[in-house]
Amino acid sequence: TAFRTEQNGSSYPPYNIEIEEENRYTISLAVAGFTAEDLDIEVKEGVLTVRGRKAGEEQERHYLHQGIANRAFQRKFNLAEHVRVAEADLSNGLLTIRLIRELPEAMRPIQIPIQQSSHRIESQIEKH
């Protein structure tokens, strides 16, 4: 696979990993309530790390029910070789990170054409 997640016991924030097409992947994280300034995306030594921390915590509020998570988080994804982050976008509470796997030219499969040599076989038969 192109990457795997590090399990740290937390399921927050929820996320999806999609295959868009061969060698193109998307990670989507549900980060409602976070702005682009509250989020940090970093790739270091093959590990994609997404962090969320509210910049200015609002004054303490008193809730009857608080079902919307608003806590800091860190989510890590181990990237396979030759996978890079192409772009990241935050829209409607969904952080979308697009990844591309780019194999070096030397590692790409090469189709070898096969030539037919029927003339050689016929000429060898005629000689015998």
C-alpha positions, -999 to 999 in steps of 0.1 A, spaced: 0 0 0 10 36 -4 9 43 34 -4 31 67 -16 49 98 1 48 132 -25 35 158 -23 57 189 -55 45 205 -75 77 195 -101 76 168 -102 115 166 -104 129 141 -122 104 120 -107 100 85 -110 82 52 -83 70 28 -94 68 -8 -78 55 -40 -86 81 -67 -68 62 -94 -36 43 -97 -8 61 -78 -32 89 -66 -47 88 -31 -67 111 -9 -68 113 29 -99 132 43 -101 142 79 -132 155 96 -120 187 114 -151 207 120 -144 238 140 -108 241 130 -95 268 106 -65 265 83 -45 284 109 -54 258 136 -40 230 114 -4 219 106 7 194 80 42 181 80 62 154 62 94 143 78 113 111 71 84 94 54 58 103 80 29 126 73 18 143 105 -15 163 108 -19 184 139 -48 204 151 -48 229 179 -72 257 185 -52 290 183 -72 311 208 -94 290 230 -126 308 237 -136 317 272 -148 288 292 -183 279 283 -209 259 302 -226 232 281 -257 212 287 -243 188 261 -210 190 242 -210 165 213 -187 185 189 -151 176 196 -129 207 199 -97 192 213 -61 192 200 -51 161 180 -22 146 161 -26 119 134 3 102 117 5 83 84 36 64 73 41 70 37 56 44 13 86 53 -7 81 77 -36 48 91 -22 45 128 -19 19 153 -7 5 171 -38 -19 195 -20 -41 201 10 -75 218 11 -98 227 40 -135 231 30 -167 227 50 -149 211 80 -131 185 58 -93 186 54 -84 168 22 -48 158 15 -39 145 -20 -10 122 -24 8 111 -55 31 81 -59 58 88 -84 81 59 -93 115 69 -106 120 61 -143 143 32 -135 116 15 -114 87 19 -139 77 -12 -158 89 -12 -194 70 -30 -222 94 -49 -244 81 -52 -280 82 -87 -295 93 -91 -331 82 -119 -352 110 -139 -369 89 -161 -392 112 -153 -422 142 -167 -405 125 -200 -396 113 -204 -432 147 -198 -446 163 -222 -422 138 -249 -432 146 -244 -469 183 -249 -464 178 -284 -449 
